[in-house]
Amino acid sequence: MGDSAGFRSVMGNFATGVTVVTGSAADGTAVGLTVNSVASVSLEPRLVLICTDKESESRGVLLETGRFGISILRLEDRALAPRFAAEDPGERFTGIPLRWSDSGIPFLADALAWLECRVWRNVDAGDHSVMIGEVLDFGGGGSGRPLVFFRGGYGTVGS
Ligand SMILES: Cc1cc2nc3c(=O)[nH]c(=O)nc-3n(C[C@H](O)[C@H](O)[C@H](O)COP(=O)(O)O)c2cc1C
């Protein structure tokens, strides 16, 4: 059996989209982190999942408020992936146009597509948890190319 680095490296062969998952703290402060562990789970009810590291600071806000947003990044927003993964969360939202939903969730205004979720279940899973979200609202997807994460680098698909 290989080590953790080997496991990460093998999983890097699974190309994914890249999202910024956002929430809003009790005082209204926006929080957000880069997440690629997103999957569609169920059509009825509409469920999606994200996996969050137990060490993530933003994760607590999502769980406390029971709400989160998923903004799917465009190729052009490649710089946002490392920015929302940086250790210091202070500058993540600086200069980025946001759209706030009626229930107070911030979304990246230029996202390729977006989903607003209520935490439906949070399932413990090792050093992460699987947060299953019931989709309350969604939109976008009209045009544009996605940011794709593959073997530690960024690219795209489509035309
Ligand atoms: C491409 C990419 C994908 C990532 N996917 C996840 C993920 O699925 N779950 C997660 O918990 N962290 C993921 N991360 C790492 C977090 O974005 C990073 O740890 C971040 O600093 C956490 O912020 P926080 O502590 O403010 O919540 C990813 C980072 C990158 C660059």
The ligand as a Gaussian input file, in Angstrom:
#p B3LYP/6-31G(d) Opt

LIG

0 1
 C       -7.803000      22.845000      -6.371000
 C       -8.049000      22.771000      -4.869000
 C       -9.069000      21.969000      -4.389000
 C       -9.330000      21.889000      -3.007000
 N      -10.363000      21.093000      -2.583000
 C      -10.637000      21.025000      -1.256000
 C      -11.720000      20.223000      -0.808000
 O      -12.401000      19.567000      -1.588000
 N      -11.998000      20.217000       0.533000
 C      -11.242000      20.935000       1.434000
 O      -11.538000      20.877000       2.638000
 N      -10.176000      21.678000       1.029000
 C       -9.881000      21.751000      -0.292000
 N       -8.830000      22.511000      -0.728000
 C       -7.989000      23.211000       0.285000
 C       -8.652000      24.429000       0.893000
 O       -9.090000      25.337000      -0.107000
 C       -7.636000      25.147000       1.820000
 O       -7.213000      24.252000       2.815000
 C       -8.170000      26.414000       2.465000
 O       -7.075000      27.155000       3.007000
 C       -9.170000      26.193000       3.593000
 O       -9.574000      27.454000       4.041000
 P      -10.236000      27.707000       5.450000
 O       -9.320000      27.140000       6.493000
 O      -10.418000      29.187000       5.538000
 O      -11.571000      27.018000       5.439000
 C       -8.544000      22.621000      -2.092000
 C       -7.511000      23.453000      -2.583000
 C       -7.259000      23.522000      -3.967000
 C       -6.168000      24.425000      -4.473000

